[in-house]
Amino acid sequence: MMRAVYRPGDSALHRMPAGTKLLSLAVLAIWISTGGWPAAVLGGAIVGFGWVLARLSVGDAVAALRGLVLLAAIIFIAQAFLTSPTFAALIVTKLAILVLAATVVSMTTKVADMLGVLERVLAPLKLIGASPEQASFLIVLAIRFMPAIARIAGEVREAQRARGLERQPFAAAVPIMIRTLREADAVSEALAARGWSPR
Amino acid sequence: MTGADDLKRLVRVPAFAGVVAVLGLLPPIPVPLIPVQISAQTLGVMLAGLLLGARGGAMALFVFLALVALGFPLLAGGRGGLGAFAGPGAGFFIAWPLAACVTGFLAHRIWARYTAWRGAICAIVGGIGAMYLVGIPWMAAVAHLSLSQAALGSAAFLPGDIAKAILAGVVAGLVRRGYPAIQP
């Protein structure tokens, strides 16, 4: 059930190291968000080039921007009244470019490669006694828990429908939480039985 | 405190990250009278704080945000990947580790005399207060609005968030009774 936004492919962007992509994204994001129209137009061209290079479609861009539409419309209307329509257009354009820039990175980078970068970024945490390996362990365990919790939620809702309780929000939330905790504690016991201990 | 307890506390962290993710899969609930839909995800944030405490709650939400950043579309409405962090409303979910942390810190202090209402107040201060404290200035900065304008725009979500805080207080109380092994 867990599918990342990653799109398999072998374009130049797909092959570029994840760290390079993320660093470029950071630089681009700072440049666009602090710049004016020249940065927006040039940044937009760069992102558009990347979009084509990654072989993503116009439909993908529409899908990526769908979540932004409502808020962007409100911001545009507010800014058009408060300042000027040109400034409103600049802000909304910059927002759209930033979202597309970040999306192209996520769509061309495997989760495992992203995780590799995250581990490297978290490596300095060793100095304060935390462990980056533990962070990866928690992330992987969360991915393992998700289908189990979705199954629990489905079973509980099914059982409550059978008893005509589907309109009571507590009726589902409490058994879902308790069964999830029981599942988590069972995983802890299984890990302990295999000699696994935190840190 | 034994090693086994430490391990249980640690493993509950990704389990709650999973709960927040699964709550995002539920269809958003339309609210009568106001033109916004509420997602159940912030309920998960508040419950993580109330049931795991400051440290566990914050860790659970950091794990959740890491999953979103890695590329999983786990935010309500199927949003995910780095693109989600670029939106003007991103501050509201980037604040979730802090929100769970504050909720958990308060819940820990009242744990011995927990009632649903006290839990709801923890969730209002942490889950709503801390979330808006980050979300509103974030929105103001990204959209070049003043703080009061951004706050006004966020007020539409307040009734739904208060309803979720009350629900979280009640649910945490019942979970605590039904599963006494839990301690923030």
Contacts between the chains, C-beta under 8 A, distances in Angstrom:
chain1	res1	chain2	res2	distance
A	2	B	72	6.1
A	3	B	72	8.0
A	3	B	73	7.6
A	4	B	70	7.0
A	4	B	71	3.8
A	4	B	72	5.3
A	4	B	73	7.5
A	4	B	80	7.6
A	4	B	81	7.6
A	5	B	71	4.9
A	5	B	72	7.7
A	5	B	73	5.8
A	5	B	80	5.8
A	5	B	81	4.1
A	5	B	83	7.9
A	6	B	71	5.4
A	25	B	82	7.0
A	29	B	86	7.2
A	33	B	142	7.8
A	64	B	83	5.6
A	67	B	77	6.2
A	67	B	79	4.7
A	67	B	84	7.2
A	67	B	87	6.5
A	68	B	87	5.5
A	68	B	88	7.8
A	71	B	87	6.7
A	71	B	88	5.2
A	71	B	89	5.6
A	72	B	88	7.5
A	74	B	153	6.6
A	75	B	88	6.3
A	75	B	143	4.4
A	75	B	145	7.4
A	78	B	143	7.5
A	78	B	145	6.4
A	78	B	149	6.6
A	78	B	153	7.7
A	79	B	143	7.2
A	79	B	144	6.7
A	79	B	145	7.5
A	82	B	145	7.6
A	82	B	149	7.5
A	83	B	144	7.7
A	87	B	144	7.6
A	91	B	143	6.3
A	91	B	144	5.7
A	95	B	86	7.2
A	95	B	87	7.2
A	95	B	88	6.3
A	95	B	142	7.0
A	95	B	143	8.0
A	98	B	86	4.1
A	99	B	83	4.8
A	99	B	86	4.5
A	99	B	87	6.2
A	100	B	83	7.3
A	101	B	86	7.3
A	102	B	81	6.9
A	102	B	82	3.6
A	102	B	83	4.3
A	102	B	84	7.9
A	102	B	85	6.4
A	102	B	86	4.6
A	103	B	81	6.0
A	103	B	82	7.0
A	103	B	83	3.6
A	105	B	82	5.5
A	106	B	71	4.8
A	106	B	80	7.7
A	106	B	81	3.2
A	106	B	82	4.8
A	106	B	83	6.2
A	107	B	81	7.2
A	109	B	71	7.1
A	111	B	70	4.9
A	111	B	71	5.3
A	111	B	72	7.4
A	114	B	69	7.2
A	114	B	70	4.5
A	114	B	71	6.1
A	115	B	70	6.1
A	118	B	66	6.5
A	118	B	69	7.7
A	118	B	70	7.1
A	134	B	10	7.9
A	135	B	63	7.9
A	135	B	66	7.4
A	138	B	10	7.5
A	138	B	13	5.7
A	138	B	14	4.8
A	138	B	17	7.6
A	138	B	59	7.1
A	138	B	63	5.0
A	139	B	14	7.3
A	139	B	63	5.8
A	139	B	66	5.5
A	139	B	67	6.4
A	139	B	70	7.3
A	141	B	11	6.7
A	141	B	14	3.9
A	141	B	15	8.0
A	142	B	14	3.6
A	142	B	15	7.7
A	142	B	17	4.2
A	142	B	18	5.3
A	142	B	21	7.5
A	142	B	63	5.2
A	142	B	64	7.3
A	142	B	67	6.1
A	143	B	67	7.2
A	143	B	72	7.9
A	144	B	14	7.7
A	145	B	14	5.6
A	145	B	15	5.1
A	145	B	17	7.5
A	145	B	18	3.6
A	146	B	18	4.6
A	146	B	21	5.4
A	146	B	22	6.4
A	148	B	18	7.5
A	149	B	15	7.3
A	149	B	18	4.6
A	149	B	19	5.9
A	149	B	21	7.8
A	149	B	22	4.6
A	150	B	22	5.1
A	150	B	25	6.7
A	153	B	22	5.7
A	169	B	167	6.2
A	170	B	167	7.2
A	170	B	170	6.1
A	170	B	171	6.1
A	170	B	174	6.8
A	173	B	43	7.5
A	173	B	167	7.3
A	173	B	171	4.7
A	174	B	171	5.7
A	174	B	174	4.6
A	174	B	175	5.8
A	174	B	178	6.5
A	176	B	19	7.7
A	177	B	19	7.2
A	177	B	47	6.6
A	177	B	51	7.3
A	177	B	171	6.6
A	177	B	175	4.7
A	177	B	179	7.8
A	178	B	175	5.8
A	178	B	178	5.0
A	178	B	179	4.8
A	180	B	15	5.6
A	180	B	16	7.9
A	180	B	18	7.4
A	180	B	19	5.9
A	181	B	12	6.7
A	181	B	15	7.1
A	181	B	51	7.9
A	181	B	175	7.4
A	181	B	179	5.3
A	181	B	181	7.6
A	181	B	182	6.1
A	182	B	179	7.2
A	183	B	15	6.9
A	184	B	8	7.4
A	184	B	11	5.0
A	184	B	12	4.9
A	184	B	14	7.9
A	184	B	15	3.7
A	185	B	8	5.5
A	185	B	11	7.3
A	185	B	12	7.6
A	185	B	181	6.9
A	187	B	11	5.3
A	187	B	15	7.9
A	188	B	4	7.3
A	188	B	7	4.8
A	188	B	8	4.4
A	188	B	10	7.6
A	188	B	11	4.3
A	189	B	4	8.0
A	191	B	7	6.3
A	191	B	11	7.0
A	192	B	3	7.8
A	192	B	4	5.7
A	192	B	7	5.7
A	196	B	7	7.5
A	197	B	3	5.4
A	197	B	6	7.8
A	197	B	7	6.4
A	198	B	3	7.4
A	198	B	6	5.3
A	198	B	7	5.5
A	198	B	10	4.9
